[in-house]
Amino acid sequence: MTEFVLVAGAWLGASAWDEVVPGLRAAGHGAHPLTLSGVGEKRGLPVGPQTHVADIVDEVERLGLRDVVLVGHSYSGIPVGQAAVRIGDRLARVVFVDAGVPADGESFVSAWWQGPAALEAELAGDGGVWAPPTAPDFDGQGLTDEQTARIVAGATPHPGASLSDPAVLSGPLGGLPVTYVKCLLDGPEPADDVAALLTGESWELVTLDTGHWPMFSRPQELVRILTGAAARS
């Protein structure tokens, strides 16, 4: 049995995985959706350097999990990638779902596609948090109105301290067993840093014809990808 630890991207907590968890458990796996400090039902908890990495590592250790597949969506690929290196032989595989990947000394902000200054200004203008998107921001992402409403209803401001936290990699990311899920409606090609890692023997690319939030738009297809990744672990 594989133990999945599921971490959603910015603004979202464990409930983002509500339509994925039953499918994983029905397939005989453990499924442990995790809310990071400062978002969702943990809004208000302090967030400092490496807090989100510690959240993930501590959950694995608290539950005594082995044969772990860490799943990181969007922003959460940054702490998940760092945690994957740290949990050692407990790790079976990492699945990045349309996610950023950590680079030592770099942060989510420093790799922001519009440039660090744009996101830094946005965070400063919102008092140090990243304001959740509104419904129009999800246009073109393969979501129904109901699915969009669920995301918006579950989103809370994201602590800026986690976004500007430089990654600390205690080992090479390229040597980890990884499945990278590229959601095609959010762009047909992986980012350059991901593409470089995909040239390694232990990384594989899987595409999904939907937008950036497949746990909402294509939960059953995502379950099939995750269970397939577990089978290759």
C-alpha positions in Angstrom: 0.0 0.0 0.0 1.3 3.4 -1.0 0.7 6.4 1.4 -0.1 9.6 -0.5 0.5 12.9 1.2 -1.4 15.5 -0.8 -0.5 19.2 -0.7 -2.5 21.8 -2.6 -1.1 25.0 -4.0 -1.4 28.6 -2.8 -4.6 29.6 -0.9 -6.0 26.1 -0.6 -6.1 23.5 2.2 -6.8 19.8 2.5 -10.3 20.1 1.2 -9.0 20.7 -2.3 -8.4 17.0 -2.5 -12.0 15.9 -1.5 -12.7 14.3 -4.8 -9.3 12.6 -5.1 -9.0 11.0 -1.7 -11.9 8.5 -2.1 -10.5 7.2 -5.4 -7.1 6.6 -3.9 -8.5 4.9 -0.8 -10.8 2.7 -3.0 -7.6 1.6 -4.8 -6.2 0.4 -1.5 -3.9 3.3 -0.8 -3.6 5.6 2.1 -4.5 9.3 1.4 -3.4 12.1 3.7 -4.4 15.6 2.5 -2.5 18.2 4.3 -3.2 21.9 5.0 -0.1 24.0 5.3 0.3 26.5 8.1 -1.3 29.9 7.4 -4.0 28.8 5.0 -7.4 27.2 5.1 -8.4 26.0 8.6 -4.8 26.8 9.7 -5.1 30.5 8.7 -3.4 32.7 11.3 -0.7 30.2 12.3 2.8 31.7 12.1 4.8 31.1 9.0 8.6 31.6 8.9 11.6 30.1 7.1 11.0 26.4 6.1 7.6 26.2 7.9 5.9 24.6 5.0 8.7 22.1 4.5 8.5 21.2 8.2 4.7 20.8 7.9 5.2 18.1 5.3 8.1 16.3 7.0 6.4 16.4 10.4 3.2 14.9 8.9 5.1 12.0 7.4 6.9 11.3 10.7 3.8 11.9 12.9 1.8 9.3 11.0 4.8 6.9 10.8 4.4 6.7 7.0 6.6 4.7 4.7 6.3 4.0 0.9 5.3 7.7 0.6 4.3 9.4 -2.5 4.4 13.2 -1.9 2.1 15.1 -4.2 2.7 18.8 -4.6 0.4 21.1 -6.7 1.4 24.5 -8.0 3.2 26.5 -5.3 3.4 23.5 -3.0 5.9 21.8 -5.4 8.5 24.1 -3.8 8.2 22.7 -0.2 7.2 19.2 -1.4 10.5 18.9 -3.4 12.5 20.0 -0.4 10.6 17.6 1.9 11.1 14.7 -0.5 14.9 15.0 -0.2 14.6 15.1 3.6 12.4 12.1 4.3 15.0 9.7 2.9 14.0 6.1 2.5 10.4 6.8 3.4 10.0 8.3 0.0 8.7 6.1 -2.9 8.0 8.9 -5.4 7.2 12.6 -5.9 4.3 13.7 -8.1 4.4 17.4 -9.1 1.0 18.5 -10.4 1.6 21.5 -12.7 3.9 22.7 -10.0 7.0 24.8 -9.3 10.1 22.9 -8.4 12.6 24.1 -5.8 16.1 25.3 -6.7 18.6 25.8 -3.9 18.6 29.4 -2.7 15.6 30.4 -4.9 12.1 31.0 -3.8 8.6 31.0 -5.4 8.9 34.7 -5.7 12.3 34.7 -7.4 11.0 32.4 -10.1 7.7 34.2 -10.7 7.0 34.2 -14.4 6.3 38.0 -14.5 9.4 38.7 -12.6 10.0 38.9 -8.8 9.2 42.6 -8.6 5.6 42.1 -9.8 4.8 39.5 -7.1 6.6 41.4 -4.4 4.6 44.5 -5.2 1.4 42.5 -5.1 2.3 41.0 -1.7 3.3 44.5 -0.3 0.0 45.9 -1.5 -2.0 43.3 0.3 -0.2 43.6 3.6 2.2 40.7 3.2 -0.3 38.1 2.0 -1.2 36.9 -1.5 -4.9 37.6 -2.1 -6.9 34.7 -3.4 -8.0 34.8 -7.1 -11.6 35.7 -8.0 -13.9 33.7 -10.3 -12.9 35.4 -13.5 -9.3 34.4 -12.9 -10.2 30.7 -13.5 -11.6 31.3 -17.0 -10.1 29.0 -19.6 -9.0 26.4 -17.1 -11.6 23.7 -17.9 -13.6 24.3 -14.8 -17.4 24.4 -14.5 -19.0 27.3 -12.6 -19.6 25.0 -9.7 -16.0 23.8 -9.6 -14.8 27.4 -9.7 -17.2 28.4 -6.9 -15.7 25.6 -4.8 -12.2 26.8 -5.3 -13.1 30.4 -4.5 -15.1 29.4 -1.4 -12.2 27.4 0.0 -9.4 29.9 -0.8 -7.8 32.0 1.9 -5.0 34.6 1.7 -1.6 32.9 1.4 1.2 34.0 3.7 3.8 35.9 1.7 6.6 34.7 4.0 6.3 31.2 2.5 6.5 32.5 -1.1 9.7 34.4 -0.5 11.4 31.6 1.5 14.6 30.4 -0.3 14.6 26.7 -0.9 17.2 24.6 1.0 18.0 21.4 -0.9 20.0 18.9 1.1 20.4 16.6 -1.9 19.9 16.6 -5.7 16.3 16.9 -7.0 17.2 15.3 -10.3 18.0 12.0 -8.7 14.5 11.5 -7.1 11.9 9.3 -8.7 9.4 11.9 -10.1 6.2 12.0 -12.2 5.6 15.5 -13.5 2.0 16.2 -14.5 1.6 19.0 -17.0 -1.9 20.5 -17.4 -2.1 21.5 -21.0 -4.7 24.3 -20.7 -2.3 26.1 -18.5 0.5 26.0 -21.1 1.6 23.2 -23.4 5.2 22.9 -22.2 6.8 22.5 -18.8 8.9 25.5 -17.6 12.6 25.4 -18.6 13.8 24.3 -15.1 11.3 21.4 -15.2 12.2 20.5 -18.8 15.9 20.3 -17.8 15.1 17.9 -15.0 12.9 15.7 -17.2 16.0 14.9 -19.3 17.1 12.7 -16.4 16.3 9.0 -16.2 14.3 9.1 -13.0 11.8 11.9 -14.1 8.8 11.2 -16.3 6.3 13.5 -17.9 2.5 12.9 -18.0 0.1 15.3 -19.7 -3.5 16.0 -18.7 -5.9 17.9 -21.0 -7.3 20.3 -18.4 -6.3 23.4 -16.5 -4.2 24.2 -13.5 -6.6 22.7 -10.9 -7.1 19.1 -12.0 -8.2 17.9 -8.5 -11.3 20.0 -9.2 -11.7 19.7 -13.0 -10.5 16.1 -13.6 -10.3 14.3 -10.2 -10.8 10.8 -11.6 -8.2 11.2 -14.3 -5.8 12.6 -11.6 -6.5 9.5 -9.4 -5.5 7.3 -12.4 -2.3 9.2 -12.8 -1.5 9.0 -9.1 -2.2 5.3 -8.8 -0.1 4.7 -12.0 2.8 6.6 -10.4 2.5 4.5 -7.3 2.7 1.4 -9.4 6.0 2.5 -10.8 7.5 3.2 -7.4 
